[in-house]
């Protein structure tokens, strides 16, 4: 059965393989995944959440700046990213920590970026992933452009682009979808519908019954998937990737999930959503769901959990040391790498900063001298 053809987004039909307790509710759709893949899924979901927990502590203690947690959305990201091959491309917004880690971007890169260091947005050369795009949906046309280039080169690569429910209200989203449909680009659109675009609820984004049905207007398939079900996300995305690679064109996946934490650490979700809603979605926790499934499959046990937690903790400690051990940027670096040749306004700003820093240094030296006397 072709999942993408079977579930009609216009009717609100949603692909789900595991219920909120981790029980298989669609046995015929359950993917036959090797044990090592199931363990990999679990590890990267646990690692992502543990990294978010550490980043929150780093942010609250002033060691990094504002960041966007992905707690609650781990299954949507891990299930989708696992469907890609190493040579394929993933194109990102600003809330795909789990997908980044699984694709091969080390946690210290994200720690650095959220700490205000632009080197954190320099993706390793052997990883086909784009840097974070904070402006909403601007990455969508970029992804379609990469996919068109792949089609023109006939290199067999597929592009997967991530965005949120709020991103579907942006013109960039519609332009990218339209272009992809017209030229049958090998791209998979993954909308992480986490119910809230900052404080704006999903029902204020679109009157459409689902967001996945928007694909139909652009001439290709869309499917609504339980985004907290990692098996369903993997099955749908794997099929979409294979379809794109074989020349079948784009697909849109709507991952129906939930942002369990704040939009960013500068946000207070208690101002706009209820505790009852948060409690209801906490019961659908994607990690707990997968753990219960793995337990039933005799893949998870206490010993395995200790191994996963220890491995994640070790990786996080390594990442924090790597982030804090890097040599700080020089003031000139803020200006010298913006353009191939520095512009006049930037040159003026550079000189202004140099002068201001020199003056501050002189003033600090004066204060030290004065402070040395009674």
MOKAPE-V189837 format. One line per field, one symbol per residue. ss: DSSP state (H for helix, E for strand, - for the rest). psi: psi as a letter, one per 40 degrees, with the letter a starting at -180 (. if undefined). burial: b if it has 9 or more other C-alpha atoms within 8 Angstrom, else e. Layout:
# MOKAPE-V189837
ss = ???
psi = ???
burial = ???
This chain:
# MOKAPE-V189837
ss = --HHHH--HHH--EE--E-----E--HHH-----HHHHHHHHHHHHHHHHHHHHHHHHHH-------------HHHHHHHH-------EEE-----HHHHHHH---HHHHHHHH---HHHH-------E--------HHHHHHHHHHHHHHHH-----EEEEEEHHHHH-HHHHHHHHHHHHH---EEEEEEE--EE--EEHHH---------HHHH---EEEEEE---HHHHHHHHHHHHHHHH-----EEEEEE------------HHH---HHHHHHHH---HHHHHHHHHHH-----HHHHHHHHHHHHHHHHHHHHHHHH-------HHHH-------HHHHHHHHHHHHHHHHHHHHHHHHHHHH---
psi = hhddddhhddeehhhhdhaeeeihegdeehigiiddddddddddddddddddddddddddeeeiahihifheeddddddddeeiideiihhibeffddddddeehidddddddeeeheedehhidehgiiiihdhhededddddddddddddefeeiihhhiiidddeeiddddddddddddefigihhhhggeehgbehideedieididdeddddeeiiihhiheehddddddddddddddddeeeaiihhhhhahhdaidieeigeedeiiddddddddeehdddddddddddefdhiddddddddddddddddddddddeeihiiidddddeedidhhidddddddddddddddddddddddddddeei.
burial = eebbeebbbeebbbbbbbbbbbbbebeeebeeeeeeebbebbbbbbbbbbbbebbbebbeeeebbbebbbbbbbbbbbbbbbbbeeebbbbbbeebbbbbbbbebbbbbbbbbbbebeebbebeeebbbbbebeebbbbbbebbebbbebbeeeeebbbbbbbbbbbbbbebbbbbbbbbbeebbbbbbbbbbbbbbeeebbeebeeebbbbbbbbebebbbbbbbbbbbbbbbbbbbbbbebbbeebbbbbbbbbbbbbbbbbbeeebeeeeeeeebeebeebbbbbbbbbbbbeeebbeeeebeebbeebbeebeebbebbeeeeeeeeeeebbeeeeebeeebbeebeebbeeeeeeeeeeeeeeeeeeee
